[in-house]
Amino acid sequence: MAVRPKRAMVLAGGLGLRMRPLTLDKPKPLVLLAGKPLLDHVLDRLAAAGIETAVVNVHYLPEQIERHVKGRKSPKVLISDERDALLDTGGGVLKALEKLGPDPFFICNADSFSIPASTTSLARMAAAFNAKSMDCLMLLATAATAVGYDGQGDFFLTPDGLLRRRREREVAPFAFTGTSIAHPRLFRDAPKGPFSLNRLWDRAMDDGRLHGLRQDGLWMHVGSPAALQEAEQMLASGELYF
């Protein structure tokens, strides 16, 4: 029987350099979108999907995030402290692995937002995750319609759900939304110190254990003031295209 994730890692420790000047006096996860901090959009979405515990890593202006989540019960928030050294995405999750437990868990970027709210996508991911055949399942968006994303796409998706990275001079149809499910097995023999999750994803891809799932709705990467403004305008006008 499949084990539905009950825990999640929220990556909130970055410096938010691309979001300056809004992040000169606050961490990016506390920047407001539609009157609510980006972090709360993520945590509320996880709570609605049945996640009981979220581990949030902190580094830049950590006390602000700690105060903000104090007392939150749905989901319960645990802090993974990276004050001494920012560990990048892979190192950050590895440090928090003991808090995340032995079962598959969600990993979510704090600056990823979807319309409609992607609770349905999270439920579809949980139902689709197969621990026997997958080390990681990524939620993918159509790159051409994503808000705040100006890349050439990240992945190609095969008919059986496996992922292939875009090669040089290729344009790929799908962008990674910053939301995934990982089995703790993904972190076997992981390096110490700072490292990117890309290192582990590439190994899983080589092993045929990195899968993808198309999301519902429109994905917004709210990583800069311009992207934040575009997202605000779209939310205010209702001009959403799927």
N, C-alpha and C positions, 0 to 999 in steps of 0.2 A: 504494500500500500504506500502511495506517495506521501511524503511528509511535507505539508504546507509550511512555508516559512512563517515564523512568528517573531523573528528579529530582523533588524535592518541596520546597516551602517550608513550614516549620512556624512558625506565628505564636506566639512565646513571649516577646514583649517587654513585655507589658502589666504594669500595676502590681498587678493582683490585688486591687483594693480590695474587691470583693464577697466575696472569700474570707477577709478578715480575721476573726479574729486569726491564722489559720493562716499568713498571708503577711507577718506583721510581721518575720520573720527569715529567710524563704526565698521565692523566686519561686514563683508558682502552678504552673508546670510541674513543680516538684519536690515538690509535695504528693502524699502517698501515697494511692492507691486500690487496695484489695486487696493491700497490701504492696509496691506498685510505683509509682514516680513516674508522674504523668500523662504526662510527656514520653516515658518509655520505652514506655508503652502505644502511643503514636502511632508512635514509631520502629520498634518491633517489628512493628506492623501494616504499615508501609511496607516493611520488609525482606521480610516474608513475601509481599508483592505484587510483589517484584522491583525495588523502587526501590534504586538504587545510591548515590545522593548525596542528602542532605537538607541544606538551608540553614536554619539556626535563627537567628532574630533575637533579640538580647538588649538589654535596657535596664535593668530593675530587678534589682539584685543580680546583675549579669552574670557575675561571677567564679564564682559557684556553678554556673551552667549550663555555663560553659566547662570547669570541672573535671569535671563530671559526664559530659560527652560526650567528653572527651579520650580518644583511642585507640579510640573505637568504629569498627568497620570495616563493619558491616552494619546500616543503610547508613553510608557515610562521612559525617561531619558537618562542614559548613563553617559558620562563624559570620559573621553579618551584624551588624556593630556599630552599635547605635543609642544608645550611651552619651550622646552630646551632645544628642540630641533624639529623642523618641519620634515616629515618623512615621505612626502609625495603620496600618490594614491595607493600604490601597492604597499609601501612601508607603513602607511597609516592604518590600512585594514589589518595588516599582519600584527601590528601592535595591539589592536583591539580584538584579536581573534578569540582570546579567552573569554571576553565578555559576550561574544556572538554565539558561542556554544558549538556543539558538534553537528548541528543540522544545517541544511542550506539556508542562506539568508539573502536579503536584498542589499544591494549597494546603490546608493542614490547620490547624485550631485545636488548641491544645494541651490544651483542656479538653473535648474531644469524645470520647465513649466509646460503644461499641456492644456488644451481646450478641446473637448470638455475635460474636466479633471480626470486623470488617467487611472482612477480606481478600477475601472473595467479592465484596462490593460494589465494592471498588477494582478488581478484575479486570473486573467488569461495566462499570464506568465507562470503563476503558481500552479495552475492546472497543467501547463505544458511541460514544466520542468521534470526531467527524468534523470534521477541521480545515477542510474546505471549507465547511461550513455552520454551524460553531459557533465562537464566541469563548470560551465558557465553558459547562461542564456541571456542574450542581450536584447533589449527593447530598441527597435529601429524605427526611424521616421523617414519619410520621403524627403530626400535632401533638397529637391527643387522647391518645395513649398515651406520648408522650415524657416521660422522667423529668427533672426539673429545669427544665422549660420551662413557663412560665405565660402565654404570649402567646396571641393570637387567630389564630395561623398566619401564615405569611409569603407563601405563593404558592398560586396555582391552576396546575394542570398541564393543558395542552390535549392532545387525543388524539395530536397529532403531536410532543409532547414539549416544546413551547415553554412559557415561564413568563409569568405575569401576577401582579403584586403585589396583595396584599390592599388594597382601598380602605377608607376610613374607614367604620366601622359594618359592615364585612363580617367574616365569620369564614372563614378559608382552611383547607383541609384539610391543608396541608403546611408543615412547618418546615424551614428550611435547617439542615443538620447541622454546618456548619462545614468540610465537605470538598468540594472542587471540583477540576476540571481546567481550566486556563486556557491559551490560546494566547498567546504573547508579544504578538501583535497586539492583544490586549485593552488593552494599555498604551500604544497609540499616542496621541501628543499628551497624555499624562497630565500633570497639573499638578506643579509642584515642591513640595517640602515635605510636611507631613502632609495626608493626605486618606483618605477611606474608600473601600473597594472598591465600596460601593454606587453611587458615582458612575459607575464603569465598567460595573457590571452594568446600571444603568438605560439607558446608551447602547446596550449590547449587546441589551437587551430591545427598545428602540425599533427596532433594526436587524433584529430577528427572529433573533438569533444567541445568545440566552441559553436554554439547554435544561436540563431536569431529568430525574433518574432516581430512582425509588423505591429506598430501601435495603432490604437484608435485615435482619431482626431488630429489636431494640429500641434506640432511641437515648437516650443519657443526656447531658444538658448539665451537666457537673460544674463549675458556676460559683460555688457558694457552699457554706459549711459544711453547710447544711441539705440541699442537693442531694447533696453528698458522702456524708453520712450515709444518705440514702435509697438511693443507689447501693450503698453498702456493705451495707446491710440486704438489699437485693434479691439481691445476689451471694451473700451468706451463706445466705439462705433458699432460693434457687433459685426464688422466685416470680416468674417472668418471663413476661410475656404479650405475644404478638405479634399 
